[in-house]
């Protein structure tokens, strides 16, 4: 199942966002896989600083359980200075409904 969502960077933080993801912690990668996530891509609309993410997940329930892991919360804290976040440092994220898919 594909899941898509959007998030937003602060101005001037695109290169830092990329740098941090290029050095994704092994524990974070393990958590993503353990919670059914594969084939994860994040794209940037430079004009609006909007990030568009697409990930293949096994199911919503398993994926959602990853948010409560210690490593995920640590990652949110690490990223909070460069992107819009909620009070708990989770990214402000909006799910995007799929309107079309072609294999």
Backbone bond lengths (Angstrom), bond angles and torsions (degrees), N, CA, C in turn:
res aa  C-N    CA-C-N  psi(-1)  N-CA   C-N-CA  omega(-1)  CA-C   N-CA-C  phi
1 X - - - 1.439 - - 1.530 107.93 -
2 X 1.324 116.25 135.70 1.462 121.06 177.22 1.522 110.72 -91.38
3 X 1.322 115.67 140.98 1.456 122.55 175.32 1.519 106.91 -126.26
4 X 1.324 116.49 132.79 1.468 121.26 177.67 1.521 108.82 -127.77
5 X 1.326 115.39 144.55 1.461 120.18 178.64 1.524 108.91 -156.17
6 X 1.325 115.27 166.43 1.458 120.02 178.58 1.523 110.23 -127.06
7 X 1.333 113.97 151.61 1.457 123.12 178.28 1.524 106.36 -139.56
8 X 1.323 118.06 178.11 1.465 119.50 -177.53 1.528 111.58 -139.27
9 X 1.330 114.46 134.58 1.468 121.88 177.02 1.521 110.71 -89.35
10 X 1.328 114.73 157.72 1.453 120.46 169.82 1.527 108.16 -80.50
11 X 1.330 117.57 152.92 1.474 120.39 178.96 1.524 112.34 -55.39
12 X 1.327 115.35 137.82 1.455 121.88 177.06 1.523 115.14 78.12
13 X 1.332 118.59 9.79 1.466 121.12 -174.50 1.530 113.92 -109.46
14 X 1.314 118.64 5.12 1.472 120.66 -176.74 1.524 112.06 -61.76
15 X 1.319 118.26 -45.43 1.459 120.43 -178.76 1.525 111.58 -65.81
16 X 1.318 116.58 -37.33 1.466 119.66 177.85 1.524 110.44 -67.85
17 X 1.325 117.66 -39.30 1.465 121.31 176.57 1.524 110.07 -59.27
18 X 1.331 115.96 -46.67 1.463 120.69 179.32 1.530 110.49 -63.01
19 X 1.330 116.89 -44.57 1.464 120.79 -179.56 1.526 111.15 -58.48
20 X 1.316 116.75 -45.31 1.469 119.99 -179.28 1.526 111.54 -65.51
21 X 1.312 117.16 -37.80 1.467 119.35 179.56 1.532 111.80 -75.44
22 X 1.325 117.38 -28.95 1.465 120.05 174.52 1.522 111.27 -65.45
23 X 1.336 115.53 -21.69 1.466 121.86 179.15 1.536 110.65 -114.16
24 X 1.333 116.26 36.19 1.455 121.06 -178.00 1.529 110.12 -51.53
25 X 1.309 115.56 131.16 1.454 120.87 -179.02 1.530 110.22 -61.79
26 X 1.332 117.62 136.99 1.468 120.37 177.94 1.531 112.57 -55.64
27 X 1.334 117.22 -36.13 1.463 121.05 179.24 1.527 111.64 -65.57
28 X 1.329 116.15 -33.05 1.470 120.10 178.26 1.526 109.64 -71.10
29 X 1.310 116.79 -42.61 1.465 121.14 176.87 1.534 110.35 -60.14
30 X 1.321 116.67 -43.58 1.465 121.08 178.25 1.531 111.10 -61.05
31 X 1.334 116.85 -41.72 1.467 120.69 179.68 1.529 110.24 -64.29
32 X 1.326 117.25 -43.73 1.470 120.56 179.35 1.526 110.16 -58.50
33 X 1.317 116.33 -47.69 1.468 120.02 179.57 1.533 111.61 -65.82
34 X 1.331 117.11 -41.37 1.465 120.79 -179.34 1.528 112.52 -63.25
35 X 1.327 116.23 -23.67 1.463 120.42 -179.53 1.527 111.94 -105.89
36 X 1.333 114.95 25.02 1.461 120.91 169.55 1.504 116.27 83.72
37 X 1.323 118.74 13.70 1.460 121.55 -178.66 1.517 112.63 -93.66
38 X 1.326 116.47 134.49 1.464 123.61 178.21 1.527 108.88 -146.98
39 X 1.315 115.55 161.06 1.464 121.28 171.75 1.533 111.19 50.46
40 X 1.307 115.98 58.99 1.463 124.72 -173.70 1.525 109.30 -96.43
41 X 1.320 117.03 125.14 1.474 121.95 176.87 1.518 109.25 -130.87
42 X 1.329 115.23 142.75 1.462 121.51 176.38 1.521 107.52 -128.95
43 X 1.331 115.73 129.06 1.460 122.64 -178.42 1.517 108.90 -116.50
44 X 1.335 116.46 153.61 1.465 122.19 -179.78 1.517 110.99 -117.61
45 X 1.323 116.73 128.10 1.465 122.43 167.38 1.532 105.01 -90.84
46 X 1.323 116.10 102.22 1.468 120.57 -173.75 1.522 113.13 -63.68
47 X 1.332 118.07 -27.64 1.463 120.18 -178.36 1.531 112.49 -71.24
48 X 1.331 117.56 -28.41 1.470 120.68 -178.11 1.528 113.35 -116.20
49 X 1.343 116.48 -7.14 1.470 123.32 -175.45 1.528 111.69 63.60
50 X 1.328 116.01 23.94 1.454 121.35 177.77 1.522 109.65 -87.26
51 X 1.326 115.39 130.91 1.453 122.64 174.97 1.527 107.91 -95.29
52 X 1.333 116.35 133.46 1.464 121.93 176.10 1.520 107.40 -114.95
53 X 1.314 116.93 120.15 1.458 121.69 -176.97 1.521 110.20 -114.11
54 X 1.336 115.07 141.36 1.463 122.39 175.87 1.521 106.79 -134.36
55 X 1.328 116.04 130.61 1.448 121.51 179.70 1.526 109.40 -141.97
56 X 1.318 115.53 143.73 1.462 120.64 171.30 1.521 107.21 -87.88
57 X 1.329 116.57 127.20 1.466 121.05 178.27 1.528 109.63 -125.00
58 X 1.327 114.91 153.36 1.472 119.94 177.23 1.518 110.30 -68.83
59 X 1.343 116.03 -48.97 1.465 121.01 176.14 1.527 109.36 -163.02
60 X 1.312 116.54 157.63 1.464 122.65 -176.20 1.527 112.40 -60.51
61 X 1.330 116.95 -42.35 1.464 120.57 -175.95 1.528 111.63 -62.61
62 X 1.328 117.09 -48.56 1.465 121.11 178.72 1.527 110.28 -62.25
63 X 1.322 117.66 -43.73 1.468 121.79 179.80 1.524 110.37 -61.26
64 X 1.327 117.38 -44.83 1.468 121.65 -178.52 1.524 111.94 -62.09
65 X 1.321 117.79 -30.54 1.470 120.73 179.33 1.530 111.87 -63.98
66 X 1.314 117.63 -24.32 1.459 121.20 178.88 1.517 113.37 -64.93
67 X 1.331 117.23 -24.59 1.463 119.57 -178.82 1.518 112.24 -66.25
68 X 1.321 117.42 -24.78 1.465 121.12 -177.92 1.524 114.03 -91.17
69 X 1.322 118.20 8.69 1.460 119.99 179.37 1.526 110.60 -83.63
70 X 1.314 115.70 151.09 1.466 120.80 -179.89 1.523 111.31 -61.79
71 X 1.338 117.72 -39.28 1.464 119.78 -178.05 1.517 110.68 -67.84
72 X 1.319 117.89 -36.46 1.457 120.31 178.61 1.525 110.82 -65.77
73 X 1.314 116.27 -43.27 1.472 119.83 179.08 1.536 110.66 -65.24
74 X 1.315 116.86 -36.38 1.472 121.00 175.80 1.531 110.17 -63.50
75 X 1.349 116.65 -41.79 1.471 120.95 178.40 1.531 110.24 -63.51
76 X 1.324 116.95 -43.64 1.465 119.54 177.86 1.524 110.48 -57.83
77 X 1.322 117.48 -44.95 1.466 121.15 179.37 1.527 110.57 -60.87
78 X 1.324 116.31 -40.73 1.467 122.83 -179.66 1.533 111.37 -64.50
79 X 1.317 117.11 -34.64 1.471 121.58 -175.94 1.527 113.82 -91.55
80 X 1.312 118.83 -10.14 1.460 122.68 -171.30 1.526 114.13 -61.91
81 X 1.315 117.81 -25.20 1.467 119.45 -177.65 1.529 113.17 -80.36
82 X 1.331 118.31 -7.43 1.466 119.31 -176.18 1.528 114.04 -121.06
83 X 1.340 117.42 -0.36 1.466 119.18 -178.69 1.521 110.96 -148.13
84 X 1.322 115.65 161.49 1.455 120.58 178.53 1.527 109.54 -65.71
85 X 1.340 115.72 131.51 1.460 120.94 -177.83 1.522 111.16 -134.22
86 X 1.312 114.53 162.58 1.457 123.17 172.66 1.527 108.40 -84.77
87 X 1.344 118.46 172.17 1.469 120.29 -179.91 1.536 114.72 -55.16
88 X 1.342 118.53 -27.81 1.469 120.84 178.81 1.530 112.57 -89.09
89 X 1.331 117.04 11.08 1.471 125.75 -178.86 1.525 113.58 73.42
90 X 1.324 119.38 3.25 1.465 120.12 172.21 1.531 107.69 -66.92
91 X 1.328 117.76 145.25 1.461 119.15 179.11 1.527 110.98 -63.41
92 X 1.326 115.87 141.00 1.456 119.00 168.98 1.524 104.77 -66.57
93 X 1.316 116.41 116.89 1.458 121.80 -171.39 1.521 109.94 -135.18
94 X 1.324 115.62 137.39 1.462 121.44 177.73 1.519 108.56 -121.98
95 X 1.326 116.78 122.14 1.458 120.15 175.70 1.522 109.64 -66.01
96 X 1.324 115.48 144.12 1.462 121.88 179.38 1.526 108.55 -113.61
97 X 1.336 117.31 122.91 1.464 119.18 179.42 1.526 111.02 -73.30
98 X 1.330 115.63 142.53 1.460 120.36 176.96 1.525 109.50 -79.27
99 X 1.307 116.55 128.25 1.448 121.63 177.19 1.521 112.21 -109.40
100 X 1.341 117.01 -18.58 1.464 120.81 -179.11 1.513 108.91 -158.31
101 X 1.334 115.99 142.83 1.455 121.65 175.16 1.529 108.28 -146.76
102 X 1.313 116.14 137.25 1.454 122.16 176.88 1.508 108.55 -133.03
103 X 1.319 117.66 124.64 1.471 122.12 176.14 1.495 110.16 -83.99
